[in-house]
Amino acid sequence: MLKGLDPILSPDLLWALAAMGHGDDLALVDGNHPAQAIAKNTVFGRPILLSGIPIERAARAILSLLPLDQYVPDPARRMEVVGDAVTVPPVQQAVQAEIDRAAETPTRLLGIERFAFYDAAKQAFAVVQVSDPRPYGCFLFRKGVIAGDVA
């Protein structure tokens, strides 16, 4: 463990978060998601597994380090419920609460149709899968920048 880092942030996840560039996506998905099949198309090439972790807990840890992109209208996206694009299930509400806690500006989850989500996840830098069994716990977070001065 390292001082000041959330202990659920594994070495692989820390590497992926640090290696991502501005505009890269990170897919955070539930235990039902076809993560192995999707992740083989990503830069990382395999899923990063966080077993036994509820998805909102994983989101909190990830968003403690990952800035959301403030230059696009949809830095946080969610998989829509099939046949009901308006409904936001409790699992998505829980992740929205973590986004609200971490985001610098108000950031709403934009819905994406299921198969469009799968296609977008294939373009992500990495796929992080938790063992959370609740359906529709699938999200994309686009990495922003941390601006600063050179010392």
N, C-alpha and C positions, 0 to 999 in steps of 0.2 A: 504494500500500500504506500501511497504517497500523501504527504501532508497537504490538506486543502483540496484534494480531488475526491469526488464522489467515488466510493469503493466499488460501485457496480460498473464503472468505466474500465473495461478490460484493455489490455495492451493493444489488441487489434483495433478496438473501437477508438482508442486514443490516437493511434497512428492514422486511421482513416480520417478522423476529424481534423487532425493537423495537416494531412496531405491534401485535403480538399481545397479547391480554389474558389474564388468568388464566382457564384453562379452554379456551382456543382450542387446536385441534389443528393440527399441522404434519404433512403426509404426506411421507415420504421414500421414494422408489420407484426401482426398477431400470429399466433400459432397455427392458424388455418391457412395462411398465405403460402403459395407455392414458392417459398423463398429459395430453395436450392435451384430450381429451374430458372427462376428470374435472375438470381445473383450471378450465375455463370456468365451472363452478358455484361456485367458491370466492370468497372475498372478494378475493383477489389477481387472479383472473381468467385467469391464464395460468401455464404451468409455469415454474419457475425452474430453468434448466438448468445442471448442473455436469458438463460433458463431460470424459471421460477420468479421472474420479475413482472409485475403488472405493467402494462404499456405506459400508463401515465407516470409511473416511477422512472421508467427508462427515458421518457420524454423530458422529465425534469432534469435528469443527469445530463443528457445530451444538450439540452438548451442552456445548461449552466456554462457550457463552453462554446456552443455554436451560435454565432450571431445570425439572425434571419436577414435575408436580403431586403433592404429598404428601397431598392431601385426598381422593383417589379411589383405589380398589384397582387400577386399570388405567391408569396414566399412559403406559405404553409397550405398544403392541400390534403384532402381526405377522400377516401373511396366512398362514392355515393351508395346508398342502399339501392339494390336492384329494384327497378320499378317504382321508386319513390325518392327522387332526388332531393326533396325538401326535408325529409326526416333526418334529424341528427341524433343517432343513438347515444345512450349514456356513456359508452366508451369514448366516443368522439367528444362529448361534452367534457369529460375528464381531461382529455388531452388539450382541449381548448383552454381549460383553466390553467394548465401548465404553460401554454403559450402566453396567455395573459400575464402570468407571473413573470415570465422572462423577457417578453418583447419590450423594446424601447418605445414603440408606437403601437396603437391598436392594430391587431393582425387577426383577421378572420380566416378560418379554414374554408377554402374554395372546394366545392365538390367536383369530383372527376368520376365519370362512368367507369365501371369495373374493369372492362378490357382496356380502356384508355389508360387507366391507372397502371395495369400490368405493363403496358408498352412504355409508359413514362418511367416506371421502376427499373426497367431494363436499361435505361439510359442513365440511371443514377450512378454515383461514384461507388456506393456500397449499399447493401441491404442489411439492416439490423433486425433480427427476429427475436421476439420474446415468446414465452410459452403461454401467454394470455389466451384463453380460449374464446373470449368474446368476439363475435363476428363484427366485421367492418372496423376493426382496429388497425387500419392501414393508412399511413401518412407519408407525405413527402415534405422535407424541409430543405429549402434552398439557402445555401450559405451566403452570408453577406460579408462585409469587411469590418475590420477593427481599425479605424483611422488613428493615427498618432504622429507625433513628431519624433524625429531621430535625435537621440541624446548625444 
